[in-house]
Amino acid sequence: MQLNLNKPICFFDLETTGINITNDRIVEIAILKVHPDGKEDNKTWVVNPEMPIPPEVTAIHGISDADVADKPTFKDISKDVYNMIKDSDLGGFNSNRFDIPLLAEELLRADIDFDMKSRRSVDVQTIFHKMEQRTLTAAYKFYCDKNLEDAHSAEADTNATYEVLKAQIEKYDELENDTKFLAEFSSRKKFADFAGFLVYNKEGEECFSFGKHKGKRVLDVLEQEPGYFGWLLNADFPRYTKKVLTAIKLSQFNNKI
């Protein structure tokens, strides 16, 4: 089967020094570019991240400090990477939450003005999660190894939901047995940036999701506390977050002219 494309799409994957989008670096990037006519191009780079690769990370992807010692830095290959993806949509597995944000950081760090405004992203993991059964019946069987009798009866579904939650807490060490934690963990918001520091409210307006201005509109905060913008740009936030903030600030300035 051939994908029905109106522009190329680049499927890509990253191996990195860790999972912190702001601070970690790429150690390997592989790109498969699929053209509308079905032609495929692929390229893989091993990259010197200019920082140590933790042993526990090497144990996962097998790339050590010695392996990257004589390899180019990301800045050295950044133009080649960008030239390969600049006319394309992007695809990956968990790419919307990790690979694209981290790639954006590396490109911006290399002084390449990357954004997603002119491209779409296809996250195969999200499709998997949406298409495979995620019903209460399936969860009850997976976590509790029980068949849900009388599914869609309110009482049976209520009891099963309670049992599933208890089983999830027991199964996953990272889940805290605390309602506040579980509520925050299970919430989903639409982010204005990749890292989730900026979210959209019900009106589609950018708001801060952290700190003393959590829940407030970005435009209101920048208007009432101009120095906060400078602090944000100098603080340890992802470059893409700063790029979005700068765009909001510029729109505010332009609206006043």
Backbone bond lengths (Angstrom), bond angles and torsions (degrees), N, CA, C in turn:
res aa  C-N    CA-C-N  psi(-1)  N-CA   C-N-CA  omega(-1)  CA-C   N-CA-C  phi
1 M - - - 1.451 - - 1.524 110.60 -
2 Q 1.323 116.37 140.85 1.460 121.32 179.13 1.527 109.77 -110.78
3 L 1.308 116.77 136.96 1.460 120.38 177.69 1.523 110.28 -65.22
4 N 1.313 115.92 141.63 1.459 121.64 176.23 1.533 108.13 -87.73
5 L 1.312 116.79 99.80 1.463 121.87 -172.61 1.523 111.54 -117.43
6 N 1.335 116.12 142.24 1.463 119.89 170.50 1.524 111.75 -106.20
7 K 1.331 116.45 -2.62 1.459 123.24 172.34 1.518 106.84 -156.46
8 P 1.316 118.93 163.31 1.464 119.19 -179.80 1.532 111.42 -62.90
9 I 1.325 115.36 156.61 1.452 121.24 171.32 1.522 108.32 -129.25
10 C 1.321 116.49 134.33 1.461 122.38 179.46 1.519 109.28 -106.33
11 F 1.325 116.25 110.44 1.454 120.56 170.79 1.529 106.85 -83.68
12 F 1.319 116.57 134.71 1.454 117.55 -178.20 1.528 110.70 -147.44
13 D 1.323 114.32 160.75 1.462 120.86 177.49 1.518 108.52 -143.80
14 L 1.324 115.62 147.19 1.454 121.48 -179.74 1.516 110.67 -118.06
15 E 1.318 115.99 141.77 1.465 121.76 160.83 1.518 105.50 -108.66
16 T 1.321 116.75 139.27 1.457 120.05 -169.17 1.527 111.28 -136.84
17 T 1.330 114.49 177.71 1.467 119.78 176.14 1.518 111.97 -81.81
18 G 1.324 117.25 -9.39 1.457 121.50 -178.56 1.510 109.80 171.88
19 I 1.322 116.59 -164.92 1.462 120.51 -173.83 1.519 113.02 -115.08
20 N 1.330 117.89 11.82 1.458 120.95 176.26 1.524 108.74 -86.25
21 I 1.326 116.34 112.33 1.461 120.64 -173.71 1.519 112.30 -61.64
22 T 1.329 116.67 -34.96 1.464 120.51 -177.11 1.517 112.76 -76.25
23 N 1.327 116.53 -41.93 1.465 119.80 -169.50 1.521 115.30 -104.76
24 D 1.325 118.52 -24.04 1.462 118.85 -176.23 1.528 111.36 -84.41
25 R 1.330 115.45 165.21 1.464 122.01 -170.85 1.532 110.71 -130.23
26 I 1.306 114.66 159.65 1.464 121.73 178.07 1.522 110.31 -79.24
27 V 1.333 116.73 135.90 1.465 120.97 172.51 1.532 111.46 -113.73
28 E 1.328 117.00 -16.99 1.460 120.60 174.50 1.519 108.05 -155.56
29 I 1.320 116.33 138.88 1.463 121.43 175.20 1.516 108.75 -136.15
30 A 1.321 115.43 129.68 1.463 121.53 177.12 1.521 108.19 -120.47
31 I 1.325 116.66 133.43 1.458 122.10 -179.32 1.520 109.41 -127.67
32 L 1.326 115.46 130.48 1.461 122.37 171.99 1.521 106.80 -115.28
33 K 1.331 116.43 112.54 1.460 121.17 -178.51 1.522 109.20 -99.35
34 V 1.335 115.62 120.74 1.461 121.73 -179.51 1.526 108.22 -108.66
35 H 1.326 116.27 123.70 1.461 122.39 -178.11 1.525 110.80 -92.22
36 P 1.334 117.45 159.17 1.469 120.15 179.71 1.519 114.18 -55.48
37 D 1.344 117.48 -28.93 1.464 119.70 179.80 1.530 112.95 -85.09
38 G 1.346 116.22 3.39 1.457 120.41 178.91 1.511 114.44 94.33
39 K 1.332 117.73 -9.55 1.461 120.48 177.74 1.521 110.10 -63.65
40 E 1.328 116.27 143.37 1.459 121.16 -179.00 1.530 110.89 -124.46
41 D 1.322 115.87 135.72 1.463 122.64 172.32 1.524 107.64 -121.70
42 N 1.316 116.77 141.54 1.467 117.31 176.75 1.518 110.59 -139.44
43 K 1.297 114.78 150.46 1.451 121.43 -178.21 1.527 108.91 -152.44
44 T 1.320 116.80 139.46 1.462 122.39 177.23 1.523 109.17 -129.28
45 W 1.314 115.62 134.00 1.464 121.51 176.32 1.531 109.39 -121.83
46 V 1.312 116.25 134.69 1.467 121.45 166.39 1.523 106.12 -96.24
47 V 1.332 116.57 135.06 1.465 121.29 -166.45 1.523 110.80 -125.66
48 N 1.318 115.73 138.43 1.467 121.01 171.59 1.530 107.48 -80.55
49 P 1.351 118.60 113.67 1.461 120.31 -175.25 1.524 113.76 -78.76
50 E 1.316 116.67 -5.15 1.468 121.70 -179.38 1.525 111.96 61.40
51 M 1.307 115.03 29.72 1.465 122.03 174.32 1.523 106.97 -159.42
52 P 1.327 118.20 156.79 1.471 119.99 -179.68 1.527 111.75 -64.03
53 I 1.329 115.24 144.69 1.461 121.17 173.58 1.531 106.76 -94.30
54 P 1.326 118.95 117.41 1.465 120.14 -178.66 1.527 111.74 -58.36
55 P 1.335 117.67 141.21 1.474 120.97 -178.94 1.523 112.65 -55.54
56 E 1.344 117.48 -37.09 1.451 119.14 -178.58 1.523 111.95 -68.83
57 V 1.337 116.83 -24.61 1.462 120.61 176.67 1.532 109.72 -80.29
58 T 1.335 116.12 -40.69 1.464 120.50 174.87 1.525 110.86 -56.81
59 A 1.339 116.19 -36.55 1.469 120.48 179.47 1.517 111.91 -62.88
60 I 1.340 116.66 -24.39 1.465 120.64 -179.48 1.527 111.39 -85.07
61 H 1.357 116.81 -52.59 1.472 117.59 -175.28 1.530 114.49 -103.64
62 G 1.317 117.17 -6.52 1.461 120.19 173.14 1.512 115.69 80.43
63 I 1.335 118.57 7.54 1.460 121.83 -179.05 1.522 108.95 -102.64
64 S 1.332 116.34 122.66 1.466 121.24 -175.43 1.523 110.90 -109.35
65 D 1.307 116.11 172.58 1.467 121.43 176.63 1.530 111.09 -57.18
66 A 1.323 116.02 -39.36 1.473 119.72 -179.89 1.527 111.04 -64.47
67 D 1.320 117.02 -35.05 1.469 121.27 -178.64 1.527 112.61 -66.15
68 V 1.330 117.51 -27.92 1.472 121.18 -174.54 1.521 113.01 -106.68
69 A 1.335 116.65 -1.10 1.467 120.25 -172.62 1.529 112.91 -56.30
70 D 1.330 117.91 -38.06 1.466 120.57 -176.84 1.532 112.34 -107.80
71 K 1.330 116.63 17.29 1.463 120.55 -178.24 1.532 110.58 -92.32
72 P 1.321 117.86 158.88 1.470 120.66 178.49 1.530 111.21 -67.61
73 T 1.321 116.40 155.30 1.456 120.77 173.58 1.528 108.77 -78.03
74 F 1.320 116.28 168.52 1.464 117.74 178.04 1.524 111.07 -63.56
75 K 1.324 116.39 -36.24 1.462 118.37 179.34 1.524 110.74 -61.38
76 D 1.340 116.87 -34.79 1.460 120.99 179.08 1.537 111.64 -62.97
77 I 1.321 117.01 -34.55 1.470 120.17 -176.35 1.526 112.58 -103.77
78 S 1.324 117.40 -1.70 1.466 121.20 -170.63 1.531 112.95 -57.76
79 K 1.320 117.66 -40.02 1.471 119.47 -179.56 1.524 111.17 -67.33
80 D 1.329 116.40 -37.59 1.466 119.47 177.96 1.525 110.65 -65.56
81 V 1.332 116.07 -42.30 1.461 120.25 178.25 1.527 109.89 -62.34
82 Y 1.324 116.25 -47.89 1.467 120.03 -177.35 1.528 111.39 -64.19
83 N 1.326 116.01 -41.29 1.474 119.41 179.58 1.525 111.72 -61.66
84 M 1.331 115.88 -29.26 1.461 119.53 -179.70 1.527 111.36 -76.67
85 I 1.333 117.70 -31.01 1.465 119.74 -174.02 1.527 113.79 -106.77
86 K 1.323 118.29 -7.71 1.467 120.10 -167.37 1.528 114.12 -63.76
87 D 1.329 118.23 -26.15 1.469 120.49 -179.74 1.518 111.93 -103.52
88 S 1.338 116.93 15.88 1.465 119.89 -167.37 1.522 113.07 -123.40
89 D 1.333 114.74 155.00 1.455 121.12 161.76 1.522 107.52 -75.47
90 L 1.338 116.72 169.64 1.461 120.70 -177.13 1.521 110.71 -123.21
91 G 1.320 116.43 146.51 1.458 121.49 177.86 1.507 110.93 -140.46
92 G 1.330 116.48 149.95 1.462 120.79 178.82 1.510 110.51 -174.29
93 F 1.329 114.91 -173.24 1.463 122.27 179.00 1.515 107.34 -115.03
94 N 1.331 116.71 111.43 1.468 123.62 -169.79 1.519 110.80 65.93
95 S 1.330 116.13 25.98 1.468 121.26 -174.69 1.514 112.98 -72.19
96 N 1.341 117.88 -30.91 1.457 118.95 -178.38 1.518 112.52 -66.51
97 R 1.321 116.13 -31.87 1.466 119.54 -175.96 1.519 113.54 -97.73
98 F 1.349 117.69 -16.84 1.469 117.97 -177.02 1.524 113.53 -132.33
99 D 1.333 117.73 -62.43 1.464 120.06 -170.43 1.530 112.57 -63.57
100 I 1.335 117.56 -46.10 1.465 119.45 -179.53 1.526 111.31 -66.21
101 P 1.354 119.55 -47.41 1.469 118.43 177.19 1.517 113.87 -57.29
102 L 1.356 117.41 -41.20 1.458 118.87 -178.03 1.528 111.35 -72.38
103 L 1.327 116.41 -37.96 1.465 119.47 176.14 1.522 110.43 -62.76
104 A 1.333 116.61 -40.67 1.468 120.41 177.73 1.520 110.67 -59.74
105 E 1.335 116.65 -42.02 1.464 119.98 179.07 1.527 111.04 -61.25
106 E 1.323 116.15 -45.09 1.469 119.90 -178.69 1.527 111.21 -64.58
107 L 1.328 117.16 -41.18 1.469 119.88 -179.66 1.527 110.97 -67.54
108 L 1.318 117.19 -43.06 1.463 119.89 178.44 1.526 110.80 -65.71
109 R 1.316 116.13 -35.69 1.467 120.48 177.28 1.533 110.74 -64.53
110 A 1.333 115.67 -29.12 1.469 121.28 178.82 1.532 111.93 -90.56
111 D 1.340 115.73 13.54 1.477 122.49 177.20 1.526 113.13 66.98
112 I 1.332 116.40 30.68 1.465 121.42 173.81 1.522 107.67 -107.73
113 D 1.320 116.46 122.83 1.459 121.89 -172.63 1.520 110.00 -80.19
114 F 1.320 116.09 87.99 1.467 122.66 -176.52 1.519 110.29 -98.84
115 D 1.331 116.88 137.12 1.458 120.78 168.09 1.516 108.48 -151.03
116 M 1.349 115.60 175.38 1.463 121.13 -175.71 1.521 112.46 -107.38
117 K 1.330 117.89 10.90 1.460 120.30 -174.14 1.523 112.87 -63.76
118 S 1.301 117.39 -32.62 1.466 120.04 -175.02 1.530 112.84 -103.52
119 R 1.318 116.35 11.19 1.471 118.90 -177.14 1.525 110.65 -139.39
120 R 1.317 115.61 157.01 1.459 122.27 175.30 1.526 109.38 -103.47
121 S 1.315 115.69 160.07 1.466 120.15 176.49 1.521 109.68 -126.55
122 V 1.317 115.93 134.66 1.462 122.41 178.72 1.520 108.00 -114.46
123 D 1.347 116.02 112.30 1.464 120.59 179.97 1.516 108.60 -100.97
124 V 1.316 116.35 108.22 1.464 121.88 -175.53 1.526 111.05 -66.25
125 Q 1.331 117.11 -29.88 1.468 119.58 177.80 1.525 110.95 -64.55
126 T 1.327 116.82 -41.68 1.463 120.44 179.56 1.526 110.94 -63.81
127 I 1.343 115.91 -40.66 1.468 119.36 176.98 1.529 110.18 -61.50
128 F 1.320 116.08 -43.08 1.468 121.55 178.06 1.530 110.69 -57.77
129 H 1.336 116.19 -47.84 1.456 119.96 -177.94 1.531 112.40 -66.53
130 K 1.332 116.22 -32.62 1.456 118.98 -179.53 1.528 112.70 -79.51
131 M 1.315 116.53 -31.76 1.463 119.91 -174.49 1.525 113.06 -87.59
132 E 1.321 116.88 -34.57 1.460 118.58 178.95 1.522 108.97 -77.30
133 Q 1.301 116.51 150.45 1.452 120.99 -172.04 1.522 111.31 -59.22
134 R 1.316 115.65 127.32 1.464 121.38 178.46 1.530 109.28 -128.93
135 T 1.314 115.54 37.04 1.453 120.05 -178.45 1.524 110.62 -84.47
136 L 1.313 115.74 166.71 1.463 120.77 176.02 1.528 110.37 -61.93
137 T 1.336 116.49 -37.94 1.466 119.68 178.43 1.525 111.28 -59.62
138 A 1.347 115.97 -43.58 1.465 120.28 179.58 1.529 110.76 -67.62
139 A 1.318 117.08 -41.24 1.464 120.87 179.27 1.527 110.87 -64.15
140 Y 1.322 116.20 -41.48 1.473 120.88 179.85 1.526 110.77 -62.09
141 K 1.333 116.17 -40.33 1.465 120.21 178.73 1.521 110.25 -69.50
142 F 1.348 117.37 -42.28 1.465 120.95 -176.27 1.523 111.46 -68.31
143 Y 1.337 117.08 -49.51 1.468 120.13 -173.79 1.529 113.57 -84.49
144 C 1.319 116.99 -34.67 1.460 120.32 -173.82 1.525 113.13 -109.45
145 D 1.337 116.94 -8.81 1.463 123.21 -177.81 1.526 110.93 54.45
146 K 1.335 115.87 42.79 1.457 121.28 178.45 1.528 108.75 -130.46
147 N 1.319 115.87 149.45 1.456 120.40 173.70 1.523 109.00 -87.25
148 L 1.318 115.84 133.62 1.462 120.64 -178.51 1.524 109.50 -84.55
149 E 1.331 115.04 104.29 1.467 120.57 176.43 1.531 108.61 -81.60
150 D 1.312 116.38 145.65 1.472 121.76 179.71 1.530 112.02 60.63
151 A 1.353 116.05 39.19 1.468 118.99 176.49 1.515 109.95 -56.00
152 H 1.318 114.50 144.50 1.467 123.99 -178.28 1.524 112.55 75.78
153 S 1.339 116.85 3.88 1.461 118.01 164.85 1.511 105.65 -86.22
154 A 1.324 116.81 135.73 1.464 121.00 -172.11 1.523 112.02 -57.28
155 E 1.319 117.16 -42.98 1.468 120.08 -176.79 1.522 111.32 -66.95
156 A 1.346 116.08 -45.71 1.467 119.69 -179.19 1.524 110.69 -63.90
157 D 1.323 117.26 -43.29 1.465 121.03 -179.55 1.522 111.11 -65.66
158 T 1.330 117.29 -39.17 1.464 120.96 179.60 1.519 110.91 -63.36
159 N 1.330 116.55 -47.56 1.466 120.29 -179.49 1.522 111.19 -64.78
160 A 1.339 116.22 -39.79 1.463 120.01 179.87 1.520 110.98 -65.32
161 T 1.339 116.85 -40.75 1.466 120.75 179.12 1.522 110.69 -59.52
162 Y 1.318 116.98 -43.55 1.464 121.85 179.35 1.524 110.63 -63.05
163 E 1.334 117.30 -43.64 1.454 120.78 179.88 1.527 111.52 -65.81
164 V 1.339 116.77 -39.46 1.467 120.60 178.89 1.520 110.60 -62.11
165 L 1.338 117.47 -44.57 1.463 120.10 179.84 1.522 111.13 -60.10
166 K 1.315 117.46 -45.47 1.468 120.11 179.22 1.528 110.90 -61.63
167 A 1.331 116.02 -39.84 1.468 120.08 179.01 1.521 111.20 -66.73
168 Q 1.340 117.43 -37.44 1.466 120.99 177.96 1.521 110.80 -63.27
169 I 1.333 116.82 -43.68 1.470 120.87 -179.76 1.522 110.48 -62.29
170 E 1.324 116.33 -38.83 1.462 120.25 178.78 1.527 111.84 -71.24
171 K 1.319 116.42 -33.93 1.472 120.60 -175.20 1.517 112.69 -76.79
172 Y 1.331 118.24 -39.38 1.455 121.58 -172.17 1.529 110.85 -109.02
173 D 1.330 115.08 115.12 1.465 119.90 -178.65 1.524 112.64 -61.59
174 E 1.346 116.61 -29.42 1.462 119.61 -176.55 1.528 113.48 -75.14
175 L 1.333 117.10 -10.95 1.462 119.79 177.59 1.523 109.57 -86.24
176 E 1.321 115.74 124.48 1.452 120.89 177.05 1.528 109.55 -87.03
177 N 1.317 115.53 140.82 1.460 120.36 178.98 1.529 108.46 -81.76
178 D 1.312 114.93 69.02 1.458 122.43 -173.32 1.525 108.03 -149.26
179 T 1.318 116.99 127.49 1.462 120.40 -174.41 1.522 112.38 -62.46
180 K 1.334 117.14 -41.11 1.463 120.32 -179.98 1.529 110.38 -61.00
181 F 1.338 115.85 -45.39 1.465 119.69 178.98 1.519 110.78 -62.84
182 L 1.319 117.02 -45.68 1.459 120.81 -176.66 1.523 111.47 -65.58
183 A 1.334 116.66 -35.82 1.456 120.21 178.47 1.517 110.89 -65.03
184 E 1.339 115.79 -44.41 1.467 119.87 180.00 1.519 110.48 -68.72
185 F 1.346 116.78 -38.94 1.453 121.05 -178.37 1.524 111.60 -64.84
186 S 1.315 116.53 -34.64 1.465 119.97 -174.41 1.524 113.28 -93.50
187 S 1.331 117.22 0.08 1.462 119.13 179.17 1.522 110.25 -83.28
188 R 1.318 115.59 153.20 1.464 121.45 177.77 1.512 108.73 -131.42
189 K 1.316 115.72 133.62 1.461 120.47 178.29 1.520 109.06 -130.88
190 K 1.309 115.88 155.87 1.451 121.18 176.87 1.520 108.55 -89.37
191 F 1.317 116.18 121.14 1.456 121.12 -174.47 1.523 111.56 -90.09
192 A 1.320 116.00 142.99 1.462 121.69 174.15 1.522 110.56 -87.22
193 D 1.325 116.69 -22.91 1.461 121.81 174.22 1.527 107.22 -118.98
194 F 1.318 117.65 178.54 1.452 119.74 -179.09 1.522 112.28 -74.84
195 A 1.330 116.68 -37.22 1.462 121.06 -168.75 1.523 113.72 -84.77
196 G 1.334 118.15 -10.78 1.448 120.44 177.35 1.514 115.46 89.73
197 F 1.337 117.69 12.76 1.464 120.09 175.82 1.534 111.11 -77.53
198 L 1.326 116.03 -21.99 1.453 121.76 179.58 1.523 108.58 -123.98
199 V 1.329 115.95 126.59 1.464 120.39 -178.90 1.522 109.64 -124.98
200 Y 1.314 115.34 161.85 1.461 120.36 176.70 1.529 109.97 -93.90
201 N 1.326 115.79 139.48 1.453 119.43 172.76 1.532 109.74 -85.85
202 K 1.312 117.75 -173.51 1.459 121.03 -176.61 1.523 112.35 -63.91
203 E 1.326 115.73 -24.22 1.477 120.28 179.53 1.524 112.31 -89.47
204 G 1.336 117.13 2.97 1.457 120.47 179.97 1.515 113.78 78.68
205 E 1.347 116.96 21.44 1.465 121.24 -179.17 1.526 109.68 -100.77
206 E 1.334 116.61 143.20 1.459 120.94 -178.34 1.527 110.44 -70.66
207 C 1.344 115.31 132.43 1.461 121.71 178.19 1.527 109.34 -132.46
208 F 1.329 116.43 155.13 1.455 120.63 174.83 1.531 109.46 -76.14
209 S 1.335 116.39 142.42 1.463 121.04 -179.91 1.524 111.90 -110.35
210 F 1.330 117.55 12.24 1.457 120.48 -174.74 1.529 109.68 -148.92
211 G 1.334 114.63 167.30 1.462 121.33 169.17 1.517 115.25 66.96
212 K 1.320 114.62 -162.85 1.463 120.80 -173.90 1.522 112.97 -67.85
213 H 1.338 116.78 -19.10 1.466 120.13 -179.53 1.527 112.48 -105.87
214 K 1.322 116.48 19.83 1.459 120.63 -178.90 1.525 110.23 -56.37
215 G 1.347 115.84 128.76 1.448 121.61 179.09 1.516 114.81 88.80
216 K 1.331 117.10 -9.52 1.468 120.23 -178.99 1.528 110.29 -89.42
217 R 1.327 115.66 149.11 1.463 120.11 177.10 1.525 110.20 -65.27
218 V 1.325 115.57 136.78 1.462 120.42 179.04 1.529 110.78 -58.25
219 L 1.320 116.29 -44.52 1.464 120.12 -178.64 1.526 111.53 -59.51
220 D 1.329 117.45 -39.99 1.463 120.81 179.70 1.519 111.04 -65.45
221 V 1.332 116.35 -43.39 1.470 120.33 -178.31 1.525 110.65 -65.89
222 L 1.329 116.79 -43.36 1.462 119.98 -179.72 1.526 111.44 -65.91
223 E 1.315 116.23 -30.14 1.465 120.99 178.29 1.527 110.82 -73.91
224 Q 1.325 116.92 -43.40 1.457 121.69 -173.77 1.526 113.17 -85.60
225 E 1.332 116.46 -26.26 1.461 120.50 -177.30 1.537 109.49 -136.37
226 P 1.334 117.37 74.95 1.474 121.37 -174.60 1.525 113.63 -56.24
227 G 1.326 117.36 -32.08 1.460 119.75 -178.43 1.508 113.88 -68.17
228 Y 1.323 117.04 -18.18 1.468 120.35 -179.45 1.521 111.09 -66.22
229 F 1.324 116.28 -34.13 1.466 120.47 178.73 1.529 110.59 -62.10
230 G 1.336 116.45 -44.88 1.464 120.17 178.24 1.513 111.73 -62.29
231 W 1.334 115.67 -40.39 1.465 118.70 178.61 1.526 110.83 -62.00
232 L 1.335 116.92 -43.17 1.459 121.17 -179.25 1.532 111.64 -61.24
233 L 1.330 116.15 -41.51 1.463 119.57 -178.10 1.521 112.01 -68.00
234 N 1.328 117.08 -27.22 1.466 120.64 -178.93 1.517 112.86 -94.08
235 A 1.331 117.08 -10.64 1.463 120.78 -178.63 1.528 110.26 -84.92
236 D 1.329 115.24 174.98 1.459 121.72 -174.23 1.534 110.88 -86.57
237 F 1.340 115.36 66.21 1.456 120.95 175.82 1.528 108.95 -109.66
238 P 1.340 117.56 156.92 1.465 119.63 178.45 1.531 111.55 -59.08
239 R 1.306 115.45 147.27 1.460 120.17 -179.50 1.526 111.99 -61.40
240 Y 1.325 116.32 -35.02 1.464 117.97 -179.20 1.526 110.59 -67.92
241 T 1.336 116.89 -36.41 1.461 120.30 175.55 1.518 109.92 -60.99
242 K 1.320 116.74 -43.34 1.462 121.04 178.95 1.534 110.53 -65.12
243 K 1.316 116.01 -35.75 1.468 120.09 178.71 1.528 110.30 -64.08
244 V 1.332 117.16 -43.17 1.467 120.99 178.61 1.524 110.22 -64.92
245 L 1.325 116.78 -42.75 1.465 120.48 178.55 1.526 111.19 -61.42
246 T 1.321 115.98 -41.42 1.466 120.22 179.53 1.521 110.67 -63.31
247 A 1.335 116.84 -40.07 1.465 120.55 178.40 1.528 110.87 -63.79
248 I 1.335 116.48 -39.64 1.468 119.98 177.96 1.525 109.99 -65.83
249 K 1.323 115.85 -41.92 1.470 120.42 179.23 1.520 110.87 -62.48
250 L 1.329 116.97 -42.30 1.466 120.85 179.56 1.524 111.17 -65.70
251 S 1.338 116.69 -38.08 1.461 119.24 178.79 1.526 110.03 -65.72
252 Q 1.322 115.97 -36.33 1.462 120.69 177.14 1.523 110.22 -64.01
253 F 1.338 115.95 -43.14 1.464 120.44 179.93 1.526 110.77 -65.84
254 N 1.328 116.59 -43.33 1.467 120.41 -178.67 1.526 112.21 -65.25
255 N 1.318 116.20 -33.48 1.463 119.55 179.69 1.530 112.82 -69.57
256 K 1.345 114.74 -20.39 1.464 118.72 -179.91 1.524 111.52 -86.00
257 I 1.334 115.87 -18.05 1.472 118.52 -177.96 1.522 110.84 -76.18
